[in-house]
Amino acid sequence: MSQNKSLQSKMPLAMGLAFVAFTTQFGGGFASGAQIYQYFINYGIWCLILPAVTQGLYALFFWYGMRYAYKHKTYDYRSFSDSLYGKTKPVMSNLYEICYLIMIGTASAAAFATGGSTLQTLFGIPYWLCTLIIAAFIFVIALFGTNVVRKCASTLSVLIIIGLVLVLVPNIIAQWGDITASIHTMSSGEMTVLSSESGAFGPALYSAVLYFFFQLASVSVMYQHMEDVTDEKQINKAAIWMFVCNFCAMELSILGLLAIAYVSELASASVPMLVLVQNGVGAGILTPIISLLIILGAISTAVNMISGIVTRCVNAVERRMDSPAKKAQGHLGRNAVFTAIFTFLAFAIAQFGLMTVVKKGYAYLGYAAFITLFVPFVVHAVATKGKEI
């Protein structure tokens, strides 16, 4: 979750928006490879084609949400919800508040778990201590450096894409034989080390759509950027670039991770991407690179998630104060209290482990997004025949 302003002078706004959307997916689960296995590779050969469905839906619904926010000048998720839901807003807007809280808890906890698992794999120190280190780092940034993080987040997404290419392409080339062997084995119906599925298309499609649902919850972070849009064509181009960037990144990750789909140590690994690098070429160089990318991607998501809910809570408290002087007095203290609360909450959830957070937490987020976003978007589009975007 980031702002595109840091790149406005260097790249078209549409591309900046696309990179903002990319960072909503490049969080803890995706960076580690856990999401890729849980929702795609574990369902068999269909993992090679279903990312097109997932990212097509992602780009389409983000496009719809951005167009609506731009036309109706709703630049935060609450004003957007109140406008879109109309007469049902007393119920639906509050339901979406719950969905947003689930997203914060899930994505932030996954970020803690990813950073912690990566540090544990690299240095062999206890998992709880690793997540505590990540928590301290996130707390400090969320409290003091949020604006800096947001301004450079689009640049960070570019570096992440470059890093993914540098890590995955050499390993895909070097392990192409293992990748094709995995594809052949999956085609014959034999599931991967981590899978307990049958390989049927129905469950694979359901899993891919569920992945889209919980990613859809993050559409709310795009509304604030519509204030900088000057032409609807920028949104149209952004949606196209969203699909291209996200689909290519996901397909590249799937191909790379197929190289270790039948490697025995994958069964006990918490960060599949590290297993890929350590079993591939240039492990000495690429392991710290991918580790840094995983940690930065995870922390970036957690910082923005936590800072968002902290800002909302602090503003709610300060709206009850009469004078600007009272608001200024103790403002940092209020920030610290709420930052500590939500950082600890994410830290506590992360103790269940990365795979559990990804498997359980994102599923609940997907169901919540289905009710509060997917259905209302479809109903609104049909009822208005698309005339309100």
N, C-alpha and C positions, 0 to 999 in steps of 0.2 A: 504494500500500500504506500503510495508515494505521490509526490507532486511533480508535474512535468516542467515547472518553471525553470529548473536548472538547465534544461536542455532546449528551451525555446529559441535561444539564439543560435543553437548549433544544429538543430534538426527540425523538420516540419512538426507542427502540433499533432497531426494525425499519428505520426510515428511515436511521438512522446506518449500519447494516450495508449497506444498499443503496448508499449513497454511497461506502462503502469499496470495494465491488465496482466501482462506476463508475470510481474512480481506478485500478483495475487495468487498465482498458481505455484510459483517457485518458493514454496515455504518448506517447513520441516519434512513433511511426508514425501513431497516430490524430489527434493534435493537428495534425500537419502536413498531413494529408489523404493522405499516402503510402499508408497501409494501405487507405484507402477505395478509392483507384484500383486498387491492386495486387490486391485480393481481391474487389472488387465491381464498380465502374464499368467496368473493363477487360473485363468479361464480358458487357456489353450490357444490354439492357432488364431482365434478371432482377435487376439491382441494386436495383430498387424493392421487390421482395417477399422476397428472400432474407435480409435482416436479421431478419425475423420468425423464420425458421428458426434462424439463428445465435443470436439472443438468447433464443429459447425453450429451446434446448439448454443455453445458458449458465446460465440461471436454474434449470433443472431439475437439472443436475449440481451446481451450487453448493448448491442446497437439500439434495440427498442428502448431500453431503460435510459440510455444517454440521449436519444432523440426526444423522449418525453421530458426529461429533466431540462434540456436546452430550451424546448418550446415553452414550457410552463415555468421556467426560472426557479426550479426547486433544487437548490444546491446543497442540501443535506438530506439524510435518509428519512428524517421525521417529516419534513415538509413535503418530500416526495410521496411518502406513504399517505399522508393526510389528503393530498391532492388526488392520487391514483385511486385510493379506496373509496373516496366519496362518502356516501351515507354510512358505509360499514366501517369507517375509520375508527370509531371508538373501540371496536373489537380488533379489527385487523392491524391497525397501527401498533397497538400494544402487543399483539402476537408477534409482529415483526421485531419489536424491541427484544422479545424473548429469543427470537431467532438470531438476532445480532449478538446477544450475550452468549449464546451457544457457540457462535462463530468465534468470538473472542477467546472463550475458554478453550475451545478445541484447537484452533490454529496456534494460539500462544503456547498451549501445553505441548503440541507437536514440535514447536520450535525449541522449547526447553529440552524435550526428549531427544530430538535430533542432535542438538549441540552437545548434550550430555553423553549420548551414545557414541558420538564421534570422538570426543575427548577420551572416553573410556577405552575405545578401541586403539587409539593412538598411544596413550600413556599408561593404560592398565590400572588407573586409580578407580576407587569405588564410584559407582554410577550416581549415587545421591550427592557425592561431593562434586562430581562433574556438573550436575544440574544446578547445584548451589553456586558454582563459579559463574555459570551462564546467567543465573538469576541476578547475581550482583552486578554483572556487566549490563544486563538489560535494565535493571533498576536505575543505574546511574545515567544511562543514555535517555531513558524515558523521562527522567526527572529534569535533566539539564540540556540534553542535546537533541531533542526531537526535531526541532526545525532544521538543524544541520543534516540529520539523517534523511528527512523528507526531501530536502533540496537535492541531495546527491543520489536518491534512490533510483531515479531513472538511469543515471550513469552507472550505478551498481548493476542494474539489470543488463546493460550492455556488456559489462565485464563478466557477468555470470554466463551469458550466452557464449562469449568468446572462450571462457573457461571450459564450458561443457564441450565445445567443439575440440579444444586442445586435448581434453581428457578422453572423450569418447571416440573420436575419429581414429586415432592411432590404435586404440584397443579393438575397434570394429575391424580395422584392416588386419591387424595381427591375429585376431581370433575369429576370423571369418569362417574358418572351417568348423569351429565349435558352434558358431551361430547357425550355420546352415544345418548342422547335425541336430541342434535343438529344434529347429523348425521342422525337420523331417520327423523327429521323434514325436513332437506335438501333433503333427498331421496324422500320425498313426494312432493317436488317442491316448498316449501315455502322458500323464500330467507331471508337472515340475515337482521339485523337492518340497516346496512350500504348499502345494495345492492339495485340497481335499475335494475338488470339484470334478464333474463328469466330463467337461469339455464341450457340453451342448451349447448351441447358439443362444437359446433363450436366457439362461442364467448369465451368460457373458454380456448380452445386450442389456439386461437389467442392471448389472454391475456398472457398466459404462455410463448408463443414464443416471444411476445413483451418484456416480462421480461428478457428473455435470450438475446435478441438483445441489450438492454441497459447495461446488465452486460458484454456482449462481448466487449464493448468499453474499458473496463479496462484490456484487454489482454495485452495492451502495457506496463503495469507496470511489466510484467513478463520477458521482453526481457533482462533487465539489469542483471537478475540473471543467465542467460545462460552462462555468462562468467565464472562462478564457476563450471559449469557442466563438468564432465570428461567422461561420458558415456551416450549414448542415453537411456540406460535402466533406468537411474535415472529419465528421463523425462517420460518414460512409467509408472513407478511406481507412479510418482507424479500425473499423470492424474487419475490413479485409486483412489488414496487417496483423490484427489479433489472431485471426485464424492461421495465417501463414507462420507467424513466430511460434505460437503455442503448439501447433500441429507438428512442425519440424522438430521442436525441442522434445516433444513427447515421443515421436517416432524414433528419433535418434537415441533417446534413453532406452526405449524398448529393445531396439536392435542390440545396443551394447549389453544390456542386462541379460539378454537371451544367451550370451556366451557362458554365463554361470548358472543357467536355469537348472542344471542337473548336477551341480557341484555340491558335494556332501556338506561342506562347511556352511553353506547357505542356510541350512536348517537351524543353526544356532546363532546366526548373525543378526544383529539389530540394525546394521547399516549396509544393505546389499551393495550400494555403490562402491564402498570401500573394498568389498570382496572382489568386485570386478577389477578394480585398479590393482589390488595386491596379487591377483592371479594373471595380470596382463603384462604389458610392456612398460618399461620406465617407471616401475612402482616407486622407486626411491625419489623420483622427481614429481610424479603425478599424484602420489598419495597426499603430500602436504597441500598441493594445489586444490584437489577436490575436497579435502577436509576444510580448507579455508573457505571455499565456495559454499559448502554445506552450512558451515557455522554462520557466515555472513548472511546467506539467504534466510536462514532460520531466524537469526536475531533481528534482521530487518523487518520481517513479518511481525514478530512478537512486539517489538518496540512500537510499531505503528498501531497495532491492535490495542495494546495496553494504554498508550497515550490517548487514543480515541475515547475509550471509556472513562479514563481519568478526567479528560477535558469536559466530558458531558456531566460527570458527577460534580466536579468543582464548579462548573457554571450553574448547576442546579442549586448548589448551596449558596453561591454568591448572589444569585438573583433575589434571594430573600433579604439581602443586606441593603440598607438604605443609601449609604453614601459610597462614592468611589474610594474614599480613604479607608473605610472598613474592609472593602474588597481587597485593596492592596496590602493591608496589614494581615499577615498570616497566609497570604496566597501561596507562597512556597511551601509552607507547612501543610496546607491542605493538599497540595500536589503530592507531597511526600507521603502523607497518610494513605491516600487513595492508590498511589503507585505501589506502595508496599502491600496493600490489600490484594490488588489484582495480580501483582507479581507473585505473591505467595500462593494465590489460588492456582495460577498456572503451574507453579513449581510443584504443588501438591498433586495435581492431576498427572503431571509428567512422571511421577513415581510409579505409575502403573506400567510404564514402558512405552516405547515408540509404537510398536506393532499394535498394542492394545488400544492406544489413543487413536491411531489411524483407523483400525477396524471398527471400534465401537463409536467413538466420538463423531467421526465424519459421517457415519451412517445416520445418526440422530440429526445431525446438521442437515443432511440431505432431505430427510423427511420434513423437517421444519421449513426448509426453503421451498419444497414442493407445495406446501400449504400456503405459505405467505408470499411467495413470489411467482412460481411457475403458473399455478392456476389463475391468480389474479391477472397476470400479464396476458395469458391466453384469452381469458374472459373479456378483458378490456379491449384487446385487439379485435376480437370478433364483434363485440357490441358496438364499437366505434368505427369498425371497418378500416382501422388504421388511420383515421382522419385526424387524430389528436397527436400525431408525432410528425 
